[in-house]
């Protein structure tokens, strides 16, 4: 069976991969910055920046990448890229959901 190469899909698929990686990286830096700043900053970040629709998008995109990584016949590099992106997006969704549930109510109640 011939291995499928990720770069055969074209630049649009590669751009989607890059954009999803950038979303997770920006979330990482935003969460770290908010945690270092303190409770009010974290509550504001949770209320204003973390949205449930974004969390759902991260879960579906991460799930898609994990399914692709473990069920399709890609080469090793492509499987690693999809697996890494899947775990990264799922981890971002979990951390964002915890922050949203734990800290956004404090900001709204004030």
Helices and strands as residue ranges (DSSP letters): G 6-9, H 11-37, H 39-48, H 52-71, H 76-109
